[in-house]
Amino acid sequence: MNVELTRFRVKSGMSEKVDEWLTFLKEHMEDVLVTLEGEKMHVETIFREVLDGEEYLYWYSIQGEGGQEVEESDHWIDKKHLAYWGACIDPDFRPVDLKTEVVMVPEKIRRAMV
């Protein structure tokens, strides 16, 4: 099981596009959840923050081993998601992986995630 939290910087001037992206994901949640199965993604959450005038998106995930990478997916929802990613995420900013210190998941939930 992989537990991650990563920070990505949003390109300057793209806040409205990020709004559109996040709304798109919410409005198509049924299709989004279908694609998570192939990725063995048990939990995926997006957080948003403005810090010192810069906007960031954070991805928190709990993922099983051996799942499909989103870039390998042929599903239309993933293609649209990656298009938003390309439009909104600053490629010049090196993503920051926060260090996992403690993972607190009850055993019965862990067993269900295998």
C-alpha positions in Angstrom: 0.0 0.0 0.0 1.4 3.4 -1.0 0.3 6.5 0.9 1.3 9.8 -0.6 0.7 13.5 -0.4 2.3 15.6 -3.1 2.2 19.4 -3.8 2.0 20.8 -7.3 2.1 24.4 -8.3 -0.7 25.8 -10.5 0.4 27.9 -13.5 -0.1 31.6 -13.0 -3.5 32.8 -14.1 -5.0 29.4 -14.3 -7.3 29.5 -11.2 -10.5 29.6 -13.2 -9.3 26.7 -15.3 -8.6 24.8 -12.0 -12.2 25.6 -10.9 -13.4 24.2 -14.2 -11.2 21.0 -13.7 -12.4 20.3 -10.2 -16.0 20.9 -11.1 -15.5 18.5 -14.0 -14.2 15.8 -11.7 -17.1 16.3 -9.3 -19.7 16.3 -12.0 -18.3 13.1 -13.5 -17.6 11.2 -10.3 -19.2 8.0 -11.4 -16.7 7.7 -14.3 -13.8 8.9 -12.2 -14.5 6.1 -9.6 -14.5 3.5 -12.4 -11.0 4.5 -13.5 -9.7 4.3 -9.9 -10.4 0.6 -9.9 -7.8 -0.1 -12.6 -5.3 2.1 -10.8 -5.9 0.2 -7.5 -6.5 3.7 -6.1 -8.4 3.2 -2.8 -8.5 6.9 -1.9 -7.6 10.0 -3.9 -8.2 13.5 -2.6 -7.3 16.8 -4.1 -6.6 19.8 -1.8 -6.1 23.4 -2.8 -4.1 26.2 -1.2 -2.9 29.7 -1.9 0.5 30.3 -0.2 2.5 33.5 -0.5 0.5 34.4 -3.6 1.1 31.1 -5.4 -1.7 28.5 -5.9 -1.0 24.8 -5.2 -2.9 21.6 -5.6 -2.1 18.7 -3.3 -2.9 15.0 -4.1 -3.4 12.7 -1.2 -3.7 9.0 -2.2 -3.8 5.5 -0.8 -3.0 3.1 -3.6 -2.5 -0.6 -3.8 0.5 -2.2 -5.5 0.6 -2.8 -9.3 -2.1 -0.5 -10.4 -2.3 1.0 -13.9 -0.8 4.5 -14.3 -3.3 7.2 -15.3 -1.2 8.0 -18.3 -1.7 4.4 -19.6 -5.5 4.7 -19.4 -7.7 4.8 -22.6 -10.7 6.0 -20.6 -12.1 9.3 -21.8 -12.2 10.7 -18.3 -8.5 10.1 -17.7 -7.7 11.7 -21.1 -9.7 14.8 -20.1 -8.1 14.8 -16.6 -4.6 14.8 -18.1 -5.5 17.6 -20.5 -6.6 19.7 -17.5 -3.3 18.7 -15.8 -1.3 19.9 -18.8 -3.1 23.2 -18.9 -3.0 23.9 -15.1 0.0 22.3 -13.5 3.3 24.2 -13.7 5.9 21.9 -15.2 8.8 24.2 -14.0 7.9 23.5 -10.4 9.4 20.3 -9.0 6.5 18.5 -7.2 7.0 18.2 -3.4 6.4 14.8 -1.9 5.6 15.2 1.8 7.2 12.6 4.0 4.8 10.0 5.4 5.4 9.6 9.1 2.5 7.6 10.4 -0.3 5.7 8.6 -3.4 5.0 10.7 -5.7 2.6 8.9 -7.6 0.0 10.9 -6.7 -3.6 10.0 -10.1 -4.4 8.7 -9.8 -1.5 6.2 -6.3 -2.5 5.3 -7.5 -6.1 4.4 -10.2 -4.6 2.2 -7.5 -2.6 0.3 -5.4 -5.6 -0.7 
